[in-house]
Amino acid sequence: MALIHNQTFQITGDSPNQFAPSGIYRVIVAEPVAKKTIVVCIQEFGQPSNVRKVVSRVKKKRRLPKRAPLPLIGKLITFDTEDLTVMEREHKLSIVDLEREAEYFRELTCQKSKDEFTIRKDAMRNFLDIPFLTESILMHGGLGGLIREARARTNLSRNYLYKQWSTLCRFGISETSLKPRRFMCGAKGVPRPVDQGGRYKPGKKDAKQRVTQAATGEIIPSEQPGMSTAWRERIISADKALKLKAIKPTMRKRYELILKSNFCLKYSFKNGVFIGEKPKLGEYPNYRQVKRLLETHYNTIEKILQKTTIGHFNRSLRGLKARNWRGVSGPGHTWAIDSTVGDIYLLSSINRTWIVGRPIVYVVVDVWSTAVVGFYVCLTGPSWATAKISIFNAAANPGLIGDMWGYEPVRCLLPYPSLCYRLMCDRGGYLSKGASFTSLQLRFSLAYAAAYRPDLKGLVEVLHRIAKDKQFMFAPGTMDARRKEFELRKSNPAGSGLTVAEYVRYLHEIFTNYNLTADRSHRCDMHMAAAGVYPSPAGLWRWGHEMGIAYTRAIPQADLITQLLPSDKARVGRSSVVFRGNDYQSPVIEAEQWSTIARNHGGWDIPAHFYPGPVKRIWTPHAGHEGLLDLSISDQAKTSAEATYDEMADVIAFTQMGDPANQHLRTMEAIDSLARIEALFANSKKLTAEALSCAYGTTPSITEARLMEVANSAIAEGNSEAKVRERLRDEAGEAHAALVSQLFEVTSNE
């Protein structure tokens, strides 16, 4: 084995050299020609590495004993290289590594340390020159020549030079080993307990001590003792026992509780009970002592945890462990979904004077590319039923979604998204049976963040930018209450000018602009930048698909509709298909004449899937054919195509709320009409009785009376009596001919 300069090794057995016991050694000279290896012993096994003698100071100063410096090492020991090789074969010698403190590798900041380091380097310059060191030791048989040269050049003492040589042997033959070790001298952060028989209380003297010393020259003890080891342990023990609402109280409150628990230790028996007595001056630490101890005892992390809860620390203060796209292979692999309350009041599209409340906004984000792949606006929720609609919006054809809401989609994500591999949702959605059933049907996995840990799903949370403690649920028919709430919030009604459909179009523009323009330069590595990837969510999405790292799969639109959209029953009627009070039509229905069958043989119920937003379309399985039948709302329907089901429910509820008032008006009108009819009947009976009492002569028959009445009316209209008679004869003839024809027709049928 060939040892080299500055290498360290250990000897664990008997050595051929009687001056080299078992221990740790450093190689100073390795001369292969002379077959000699010169080493120094750093530490002998069985003895401590830092053997220090205790030197007492003058007793009147009452200071703690000071430790002596490290013992000097560096005596040269010569080995035959062959002996070292034999020891290595017998496993008595092995190479070891000695690590220095981290402070050696930090830059010096103290000017005094820098000056001292410069002096040491200049003094030991030849000791660090390996060829010069080797030649001098071999020539003079020791360090004498190097010491004499250094003393003549620097005028430093022999003891100082040997001390620096000892430092080089112990920590390594390099300039770094010569750095001053002031970080070992105590100073800041080192406890200085004032125990009995030890040092005086450190720090500035109080006013009474200074005045007494100036007047009499006597140094009197302080009325407030210094921090002793016993006090320190009692304070820390009492502070760790404090548990108030999972966080530490204020420093003043902590001080009071610590004194009460661990320093009020005297009790007196009065009136059958033990009553605690207050401690006297000097028997307890003051506020400044306790505060300094608590501020210096705990590290930075512990002091942060004392001011907040574990949940808030993990959510907002803890260090980040990884990027949010860790474990995500590419675009389309993992989506994050979350809902929030929109900070806006929306109006009804049926009556724009109605305020329908604040919307619930779902956002679906692709974790790898940070692109918004879909969103959904509703007035109810949040729940898994509404979350499925947002997933449908993300995975369905953008043209279909745009047609439902009445806007032309900007297809910024090419190719447009398909269903993801993993969906990260809230814990409530993950644990619901509906979510599990949907994931099994559409074959995607679910993931969720821990409870009260939205930071683990931070990407979608950042896109919301809204943190609300309370959400306002949509309650159909509460326009008056919402109006009152709206006015109490001192909001400007003129500022709420958007309906649900208009708000959806607004969000589409916002998210489209985000996908195309958001800066994602930090997500592009060197290879992506060299490939010319445009640093935006849409650019990352497209590049991931072009490189083949995206997760895509084809899912028929019918499967998305049947698995993600809610279903209900529709009724085939005599004129159209009726679903929730609206008429729906389709060219297929007209061709197959469903309404004709329903008119002649009665209607029937069919299953229908509907989009919870606009009432524009429904889908139903086409019996005897493939796929789903798409039905569009009829022009004669009660609701316009842009209205939503929630707004329809609002109108129905509003109508039902007005039913009592309308019924009251009908009742009052019926009573008035009945009174007028009774008065009319009474007057007619009276006039008839008067006419009968005054009548004389022959009474005409009913036919004659009718003819005279008709003639009188016609003459009153300006016609002559002859024309009236001619018209009456024509009417009588036509009636007679119709009666005869009807009789013949009945006879023919028999």
C-alpha positions in Angstrom: 0.0 0.0 0.0 1.3 3.4 -1.0 0.5 6.2 1.5 0.5 9.8 0.3 1.1 13.2 1.9 -1.7 14.4 4.3 -3.4 11.1 4.3 -4.8 9.8 7.6 -4.8 6.2 8.8 -5.3 4.2 12.0 -3.3 1.5 13.7 -5.4 -1.0 15.7 -2.7 -3.6 16.7 0.9 -3.9 17.7 3.3 -1.8 15.7 6.9 -2.6 14.7 7.8 1.0 15.8 7.9 1.2 19.6 7.2 4.9 19.5 3.9 4.4 17.5 1.1 3.0 19.6 -2.3 2.2 18.3 -4.1 5.4 17.3 -4.8 7.8 14.4 -1.9 9.2 12.3 -1.3 11.7 9.5 1.3 11.2 6.8 3.8 14.1 6.6 6.4 12.7 4.2 6.0 9.7 1.9 9.3 9.0 0.2 9.2 5.9 -2.1 12.9 6.1 -3.0 14.1 6.1 0.6 11.3 3.7 1.5 10.6 5.8 4.5 7.2 7.3 5.6 7.2 10.1 8.2 4.0 10.5 10.2 2.6 12.3 13.3 0.3 10.9 15.9 -3.0 12.8 16.1 -4.6 10.8 18.8 -3.8 7.7 20.8 -6.5 5.2 21.4 -7.6 5.0 25.0 -7.1 8.7 25.6 -9.5 11.6 24.9 -8.8 13.7 21.8 -8.7 17.0 23.7 -6.8 16.5 26.9 -7.0 19.8 28.7 -5.7 20.9 32.1 -7.9 23.0 34.3 -6.3 26.3 35.2 -8.0 28.3 38.0 -8.2 32.0 37.8 -7.8 34.3 40.8 -10.4 33.3 43.3 -11.5 36.8 44.2 -12.9 37.3 40.7 -15.2 34.3 41.2 -15.2 33.1 37.6 -15.6 29.7 36.3 -12.4 27.7 35.7 -11.1 28.2 32.2 -10.1 25.2 30.0 -6.6 25.0 28.8 -5.9 25.0 25.0 -5.6 21.7 23.1 -2.3 19.8 23.7 0.4 20.2 21.2 1.1 17.4 18.7 3.4 17.0 15.8 6.3 14.8 16.8 7.7 13.1 13.7 7.7 9.3 13.7 9.5 7.4 11.0 8.2 4.1 9.6 9.7 1.7 7.0 7.2 1.6 4.1 7.5 -2.2 4.1 6.4 -2.4 7.7 3.3 -0.4 6.9 2.5 -2.7 4.0 2.7 -5.7 6.2 0.4 -4.1 8.8 -2.1 -3.4 6.1 -2.1 -7.0 4.9 -2.6 -8.1 8.5 -5.6 -5.7 8.8 -3.9 -3.7 11.5 -3.8 -0.5 9.4 -6.7 1.1 7.6 -7.4 4.4 5.9 -9.7 6.8 7.7 -11.3 10.2 6.9 -11.3 13.1 9.3 -14.0 15.8 8.9 -13.6 19.3 10.1 -16.4 21.5 11.5 -18.5 23.4 9.0 -17.3 26.7 10.3 -13.9 26.1 8.6 -15.6 26.3 5.2 -17.4 29.6 5.8 -16.0 33.0 4.9 -14.5 35.0 7.8 -16.5 38.1 8.7 -14.5 39.4 11.7 -11.7 41.7 10.7 -9.6 40.5 13.6 -9.9 36.9 12.5 -9.0 37.9 9.0 -5.8 39.6 10.2 -4.9 36.6 12.3 -5.5 34.3 9.4 -3.2 36.3 7.2 -0.4 36.2 9.8 -0.7 32.4 10.2 -0.6 31.8 6.5 2.5 33.9 6.1 4.2 32.2 9.0 3.4 28.6 7.8 4.0 29.3 4.1 7.0 26.9 3.9 5.1 24.2 5.9 2.4 24.2 3.3 4.9 23.9 0.4 5.0 20.1 0.1 8.4 19.8 -1.8 10.0 22.3 0.6 8.6 20.6 3.6 9.8 17.1 2.4 13.3 18.4 1.5 13.8 20.2 4.9 12.6 17.3 7.0 14.8 14.8 5.2 17.8 17.2 5.2 17.6 18.3 8.9 16.0 15.1 10.3 13.1 17.2 11.8 11.4 20.6 11.8 14.4 22.6 13.0 15.2 24.1 9.7 11.6 25.1 9.0 11.2 26.7 12.4 14.5 28.7 12.1 13.6 30.0 8.6 10.1 31.1 9.8 11.4 32.9 12.9 14.0 34.8 10.9 11.4 35.8 8.3 8.5 36.7 10.5 10.1 37.4 13.9 7.5 35.2 15.6 8.1 33.0 18.7 9.1 29.4 18.6 6.1 28.5 20.7 3.7 30.2 18.2 5.1 28.3 15.3 4.9 24.9 17.0 1.4 25.7 18.0 0.4 26.4 14.3 2.3 23.2 13.3 0.2 21.3 15.8 -3.0 22.8 14.3 -1.9 21.7 10.8 -1.2 18.1 12.0 -4.5 17.9 13.8 -6.8 19.4 11.1 -4.9 18.9 7.9 -1.9 20.3 6.0 -3.8 23.2 4.2 -4.5 26.9 4.6 -8.1 26.2 5.8 -6.8 24.5 8.9 -5.2 27.8 10.0 -8.4 29.7 10.3 -9.0 31.1 13.9 -11.4 28.9 15.9 -13.3 31.8 17.5 -16.5 29.9 17.0 -15.3 27.6 19.8 -14.9 30.3 22.4 -18.5 30.5 23.6 -19.8 34.0 23.2 -23.3 34.5 21.8 -25.9 31.8 22.6 -23.8 30.0 25.3 -25.6 29.7 28.7 -23.8 31.4 31.6 -25.6 30.1 34.7 -25.2 32.0 38.0 -25.1 29.0 40.3 -24.0 29.0 43.9 -20.2 29.2 44.1 -19.9 30.1 40.5 -19.6 33.3 38.6 -21.2 36.7 39.4 -24.3 37.7 37.5 -23.2 38.8 34.0 -24.2 42.0 32.3 -24.6 45.6 33.3 -24.9 46.4 37.0 -28.1 48.0 38.3 -28.4 51.6 39.5 -28.0 50.7 43.2 -24.8 48.8 42.6 -23.3 51.6 40.5 -24.1 54.3 43.0 -22.8 52.2 45.9 -19.6 51.4 44.0 -19.0 55.1 43.2 -19.7 56.2 46.7 -17.9 53.5 48.8 -16.0 51.4 46.3 -17.8 48.3 47.5 -19.4 45.9 45.0 -22.6 44.7 46.5 -24.6 41.8 45.1 -27.7 42.5 43.0 -31.1 42.3 44.6 -32.3 40.3 41.6 -30.2 37.1 41.2 -29.0 35.9 37.9 -30.4 33.0 35.9 -29.3 29.8 37.6 -29.5 26.3 36.2 -32.4 25.4 38.5 -34.4 28.4 37.5 -33.7 27.6 33.8 -35.0 24.1 34.1 -38.1 25.1 36.1 -39.0 27.8 33.5 -38.6 25.5 30.5 -40.6 22.8 32.2 -43.4 25.1 33.1 -43.5 26.7 29.6 -43.7 23.3 27.9 -46.7 22.4 30.0 -48.7 25.4 28.8 -51.5 24.3 26.5 -53.9 27.1 25.7 -56.0 26.6 22.5 -53.0 24.7 20.9 -50.9 27.8 20.7 -48.7 29.7 23.2 -50.2 32.8 24.8 -48.5 36.2 24.7 -45.1 36.5 26.4 -46.5 38.5 29.3 -49.2 35.8 29.9 -46.6 33.1 29.6 -44.5 34.8 32.3 -47.4 35.0 34.7 -48.4 31.4 34.2 -44.8 30.2 34.6 -44.5 32.1 37.9 -47.8 30.7 39.2 -47.0 27.1 38.3 -43.4 26.7 39.3 -42.4 29.7 41.6 -45.4 30.2 43.9 -44.4 27.3 46.1 -45.4 28.5 49.6 -48.9 27.9 50.9 -50.6 28.8 54.2 -53.6 27.1 55.8 -56.4 29.5 56.4 -60.0 28.8 57.1 -59.7 25.2 56.2 -58.0 25.6 52.8 -54.4 26.1 51.5 -53.8 29.5 50.0 -50.8 30.2 47.9 -48.5 33.0 49.0 -46.7 35.4 46.6 -42.9 34.9 46.3 -40.6 37.5 47.7 -38.2 39.7 45.6 -35.2 37.6 44.6 -37.0 34.3 44.8 -38.2 34.4 41.2 -36.9 35.6 37.8 -38.1 38.9 36.4 -39.8 39.3 33.1 -36.7 40.2 31.1 -34.9 37.1 32.3 -37.8 34.8 31.4 -38.3 36.5 28.1 -34.6 36.2 27.1 -34.5 32.5 28.1 -37.6 31.6 26.1 -36.4 33.5 23.1 -32.9 31.9 23.1 -33.9 28.4 24.2 -36.2 27.5 21.3 -35.0 27.3 17.7 -36.7 29.1 14.8 -39.1 26.3 13.9 -40.2 25.9 17.5 -40.9 29.6 17.9 -43.0 29.6 14.7 -45.0 26.6 16.0 -45.7 28.4 19.3 -47.6 31.2 17.5 -49.9 29.1 15.4 -51.6 25.7 15.0 -50.2 22.7 13.4 -52.8 22.8 10.6 -52.0 26.5 9.8 -48.3 25.7 9.9 -48.6 22.8 7.5 -50.9 24.7 5.2 -49.3 28.1 5.0 -45.9 28.2 6.8 -44.1 24.9 6.3 -41.4 24.5 3.8 -42.3 23.1 0.4 -41.3 19.5 -0.2 -41.7 19.3 -3.9 -43.2 20.9 -7.0 -46.9 20.4 -7.5 -46.3 18.5 -10.7 -44.2 15.8 -9.0 -45.3 12.4 -10.1 -47.3 13.8 -13.1 -46.0 12.4 -16.4 -47.5 14.9 -18.8 -50.6 16.9 -19.8 -53.9 15.1 -19.2 -52.5 12.8 -16.5 -53.7 14.6 -13.4 -56.5 17.1 -13.1 -57.3 19.1 -10.0 -60.9 20.3 -9.4 -62.2 22.7 -6.8 -65.2 25.0 -6.3 -65.6 28.4 -4.8 -68.2 31.2 -4.4 -68.0 33.8 -7.2 -67.6 37.3 -5.8 -70.4 38.7 -7.9 -74.2 38.9 -7.9 -75.9 37.6 -11.0 -79.3 38.5 -12.5 -82.0 36.3 -13.9 -82.2 36.0 -17.7 -86.0 35.8 -17.4 -86.4 39.0 -15.5 -83.2 41.1 -15.2 -84.6 43.0 -12.2 -84.3 39.7 -10.1 -81.0 39.0 -8.4 -80.4 35.2 -8.3 -77.4 35.4 -6.0 -73.7 34.6 -6.1 -72.7 31.7 -8.3 -70.7 28.5 -7.5 -67.7 28.3 -9.8 -66.0 25.0 -10.5 -62.5 25.0 -12.1 -60.7 22.0 -13.5 -57.0 22.5 -14.0 -54.4 20.3 -15.7 -51.6 20.0 -13.1 -48.7 19.4 -15.6 -49.4 22.3 -18.0 -51.4 24.5 -15.5 -54.0 25.0 -18.2 -57.7 25.4 -17.3 -59.3 22.5 -19.1 -62.9 23.2 -18.0 -65.2 25.1 -15.7 -68.8 25.2 -14.7 -71.1 27.9 -13.2 -74.2 26.9 -11.2 -76.4 28.3 -8.5 -76.5 25.2 -6.3 -73.8 23.1 -4.7 -71.0 22.3 -4.2 -71.6 18.5 -4.5 -70.4 15.6 -6.5 -73.5 16.0 -8.7 -72.3 19.5 -9.8 -68.7 18.4 -9.9 -69.6 15.8 -12.5 -70.9 18.6 -14.8 -67.6 20.4 -14.6 -65.8 17.1 -15.6 -68.2 16.8 -18.5 -67.4 20.4 -19.6 -63.7 19.5 -19.5 -63.9 16.2 -21.4 -66.7 17.0 -23.9 -66.4 18.6 -27.3 -65.9 22.4 -26.7 -68.3 23.1 -29.6 -71.1 21.3 -27.7 -70.5 23.4 -24.5 -70.3 26.6 -26.5 -73.5 25.8 -28.2 -75.3 25.1 -24.9 -74.2 28.5 -23.4 -74.5 30.4 -26.6 -70.9 31.4 -27.4 -68.3 30.5 -30.0 -65.5 28.6 -28.2 -61.8 29.6 -28.7 -60.0 26.3 -29.0 -56.8 27.2 -27.4 -56.0 23.7 -26.2 -55.1 21.5 -29.1 -56.0 18.7 -29.1 -58.9 19.4 -26.9 -58.9 17.5 -23.6 -60.1 14.0 -23.0 -60.8 12.4 -19.6 -57.8 12.4 -17.3 -56.0 9.4 -15.6 -56.2 10.8 -12.1 -58.6 13.4 -10.6 -57.6 15.3 -7.5 -60.7 16.5 -5.6 -61.7 17.4 -2.1 -61.9 14.8 0.6 -65.7 15.0 0.7 -66.0 14.2 -3.0 -63.4 11.4 -2.7 -65.4 9.6 0.0 -68.8 9.9 -1.7 -70.3 6.8 -3.2 -71.2 8.8 -6.4 -67.5 9.6 -7.0 -66.5 6.0 -6.6 -69.2 4.8 -9.0 -68.3 7.4 -11.6 -64.6 6.6 -11.4 -65.3 2.9 -11.9 -67.6 3.6 -14.8 -65.3 5.9 -16.7 -62.1 4.3 -15.5 -60.1 7.1 -13.8 -58.6 7.1 -10.4 -59.4 9.5 -7.6 -56.9 11.3 -5.3 -57.5 13.9 -2.6 -55.6 16.1 -0.2 -55.7 15.7 3.5 -58.4 17.4 5.5 -58.0 21.2 5.9 -54.9 21.1 3.6 -55.9 23.1 0.5 -52.2 23.9 0.0 -51.6 20.4 -1.4 -54.0 21.4 -4.2 -52.6 24.9 -4.4 -52.7 25.3 -8.2 -56.5 25.4 -8.5 -56.7 27.4 -5.3 -54.5 30.1 -6.8 -56.7 30.3 -9.8 -59.7 31.0 -7.6 -58.1 33.9 -5.8 -61.2 33.9 -3.5 -61.2 32.8 0.1 -64.7 32.9 1.7 -65.8 31.5 4.9 -69.5 31.3 3.9 -71.2 30.5 0.7 -74.7 31.6 -0.3 -76.8 28.7 -1.5 -79.3 29.3 -4.2 -82.9 29.1 -2.9 -85.6 29.3 -5.6 -88.1 32.1 -5.1 -86.2 34.2 -2.5 -85.8 37.2 -4.7 -87.1 39.6 -2.0 -84.8 38.2 0.6 -81.8 38.3 -1.8 -82.7 41.9 -2.7 -82.6 42.8 1.0 -79.3 41.0 1.5 -77.9 42.7 -1.6 -78.9 46.2 -0.3 -77.6 45.5 3.2 -74.2 44.8 1.7 -74.2 48.3 0.3 -73.4 47.1 -3.2 -74.2 49.0 -6.3 -77.2 47.2 -8.1 -76.1 48.7 -11.4 -72.8 46.8 -11.1 -74.6 43.5 -11.3 -75.4 43.4 -14.9 -74.5 39.8 -15.9 -76.8 36.9 -16.1 -75.6 33.3 -15.6 -75.0 32.8 -19.4 -73.2 36.1 -19.7 -71.0 35.3 -16.7 -70.1 31.9 -18.3 -69.0 33.8 -21.5 -67.0 36.2 -19.3 -65.2 33.3 -17.6 -64.6 31.6 -20.9 -62.7 34.7 -22.1 -60.8 35.0 -18.8 -59.6 31.4 -18.9 -58.9 31.5 -22.6 -56.7 34.5 -22.1 -55.0 32.8 -19.1 -54.3 29.7 -21.2 -52.8 31.7 -24.0 -50.8 34.4 -22.1 -49.9 33.2 -18.6 -46.1 33.2 -18.3 -44.8 29.7 -17.6 -41.1 30.2 -18.3 -40.2 28.6 -15.0 -41.8 25.3 -16.2 -39.7 25.2 -19.4 -36.4 23.3 -19.0 -33.4 23.7 -21.4 -34.6 21.1 -23.8 -38.1 22.7 -24.0 -36.6 26.1 -24.5 -34.4 24.7 -27.3 -37.4 23.2 -28.9 -39.1 26.6 -29.1 -41.9 25.9 -26.7 -44.1 28.9 -26.1 -44.1 29.3 -22.3 -47.8 29.4 -21.7 -50.3 26.8 -20.4 -51.6 26.2 -23.9 -48.0 25.9 -25.2 -47.0 23.4 -22.6 -50.2 21.4 -23.3 -49.5 21.3 -27.1 -45.8 20.4 -26.7 -46.6 17.6 -24.2 -49.0 16.0 -26.8 -46.5 16.4 -29.6 -43.8 14.7 -27.6 -46.0 11.8 -26.7 -45.9 12.2 -22.9 -49.6 13.2 -22.7 -52.4 11.0 -21.4 -55.2 10.8 -23.9 -58.0 8.3 -24.5 -61.1 8.4 -26.7 -64.5 8.3 -24.8 -67.7 8.4 -26.8 -69.8 11.4 -26.1 -72.8 9.2 -25.3 -70.8 7.7 -22.4 -69.9 11.1 -21.0 -73.6 12.1 -21.2 -75.0 9.0 -19.6 -72.3 8.8 -16.8 -71.8 12.5 -16.0 -75.1 14.3 -16.7 -78.2 13.9 -14.5 -81.2 12.1 -15.7 -85.0 12.4 -15.3 -88.2 11.2 -17.1 -89.6 12.9 -20.2 -93.1 12.4 -21.5 -94.0 11.7 -25.2 -97.2 13.7 -25.7 -99.7 14.4 -28.6 -97.6 17.3 -29.9 -94.0 16.9 -28.7 -91.8 15.4 -26.0 -92.4 17.3 -22.8 -89.5 17.6 -20.2 -90.0 19.7 -17.1 -92.8 21.7 -18.7 -90.9 22.4 -22.0 -91.5 21.0 -25.4 -88.7 19.3 -27.3 -88.6 18.2 -30.9 -86.3 16.3 -33.3 -86.5 15.5 -37.0 -86.3 11.8 -36.0 -89.3 12.2 -33.8 -91.3 13.8 -36.6 -90.2 11.2 -39.1 -91.2 8.3 -36.8 -94.4 10.2 -35.8 -94.2 9.7 -32.1 -96.9 12.4 -31.5 -99.3 10.5 -33.7 -98.8 7.3 -31.8 -99.2 9.2 -28.5 -102.5 10.9 -29.7 -104.1 7.7 -30.7 -102.7 5.2 -28.1 -101.6 7.4 -25.2 -98.3 8.9 -24.3 -95.4 7.2 -22.5 -92.4 8.0 -20.4 -88.8 7.9 -21.7 -85.5 8.4 -19.8 -83.8 11.7 -20.6 -80.3 13.1 -19.7 -80.2 16.9 -19.4 -77.5 19.5 -19.0 -78.2 21.4 -15.7 -77.4 24.7 -17.3 -79.4 26.0 -20.2 -82.6 24.1 -21.1 -81.6 24.0 -24.8 -81.0 20.2 -25.2 -81.8 16.8 -23.8 -80.7 13.4 -24.8 -82.6 10.1 -24.7 -81.7 6.5 -25.7 -83.1 5.9 -29.3 -85.1 2.7 -29.0 -84.3 0.2 -31.7 -81.3 2.3 -32.9 -77.7 3.1 -31.8 -76.6 6.0 -29.6 -78.5 8.8 -28.1 -81.2 10.9 -29.7 -80.6 14.7 -29.4 -83.7 16.7 -28.7 -83.8 20.5 -29.0 -86.2 22.9 -27.3 -89.2 23.9 -29.4 -90.0 27.5 -30.4 -93.4 27.0 -28.7 -91.9 26.0 -25.3 -92.6 28.0 -22.2 -89.0 28.8 -21.6 -86.4 30.4 -23.9 -83.3 28.4 -24.9 -80.8 30.6 -22.9 -82.7 30.2 -19.6 -81.4 27.7 -17.0 -83.3 25.2 -14.9 -82.5 27.1 -11.8 -84.1 30.2 -13.3 -87.1 28.2 -14.3 -87.5 27.0 -10.7 -87.2 30.6 -9.6 -90.2 31.6 -11.8 -92.2 28.6 -10.7 -91.5 29.5 -7.0 -92.4 33.1 -7.7 -95.7 32.0 -9.3 -96.5 29.8 -6.4 -95.8 32.6 -4.0 -98.3 34.8 -5.9 -101.0 32.1 -5.9 -102.7 33.2 -2.6 -103.0 36.8 -3.8 -104.3 35.7 -7.2 -106.7 33.3 -5.6 -107.9 36.1 -3.4 -108.5 38.3 -6.5 -110.4 35.6 -8.2 -112.6 35.0 -5.2 -113.4 38.6 -4.8 -114.2 39.0 -8.5 -116.5 35.9 -8.4 -118.4 37.3 -5.4 -118.9 40.6 -7.2 -120.0 38.8 -10.4 -122.5 36.7 -8.4 -124.0 39.8 -6.8 -124.4 41.5 -10.2 -126.1 38.3 -11.7 -128.5 38.1 -8.8 -129.4 41.8 -9.2 -129.9 41.2 -13.0 -132.2 38.2 -12.3 -134.2 40.1 -9.8 -134.7 43.1 -12.1 -135.6 40.8 -15.0 -138.3 39.1 -12.9 -139.6 42.4 -11.8 -139.9 43.7 -15.4 -141.5 40.5 -16.6 -144.1 40.6 -13.9 -145.0 44.2 -14.8 -145.2 43.2 -18.5 -147.6 40.3 -17.8 -149.8 42.4 -15.7 -150.2 45.0 -18.5 -150.5 42.5 -21.4 -153.7 42.1 -23.6 -154.6 40.5 -26.9 -153.1 37.4 -28.5 -149.5 36.4 -27.5 -147.2 35.6 -30.4 -145.5 32.2 -30.6 -141.7 31.8 -29.8 -140.8 31.7 -33.5 -142.8 34.9 -34.2 -141.4 36.6 -31.2 -137.8 35.7 -32.3 -138.5 37.0 -35.8 -139.8 40.3 -34.5 -136.8 40.6 -32.2 -134.3 39.9 -35.0 -136.1 42.4 -37.2 -136.0 45.0 -34.6 -132.3 44.6 -34.1 -131.6 44.7 -37.8 -133.7 47.9 -38.3 -131.8 49.4 -35.4 -128.6 48.6 -37.3 -129.9 50.6 -40.3 -131.3 47.8 -42.5 -134.7 47.9 -44.2 -137.5 45.6 -43.1 -137.6 43.9 -46.6 -133.9 42.9 -46.4 -134.4 41.6 -42.9 -137.3 39.4 -44.0 -135.3 38.1 -47.0 -132.3 37.2 -44.9 -134.4 35.4 -42.4 -136.0 33.3 -45.1 -132.6 32.4 -46.5 -131.3 31.3 -43.1 -134.4 29.2 -42.5 -134.0 27.5 -45.9 -130.4 26.7 -45.4 -131.2 25.2 -42.0 -133.9 23.1 -43.4 -131.7 21.8 -46.3 -128.9 20.9 -43.8 -131.4 19.0 -41.7 -132.7 17.0 -44.7 -129.1 16.2 -45.9 -128.2 15.0 -42.4 -131.2 12.7 -42.4 -130.3 11.2 -45.7 -126.7 10.6 -44.6 -127.8 8.7 -41.5 -130.1 6.6 -43.7 -127.3 5.8 -46.1 -125.0 4.7 -43.4 -127.6 2.4 -42.1 
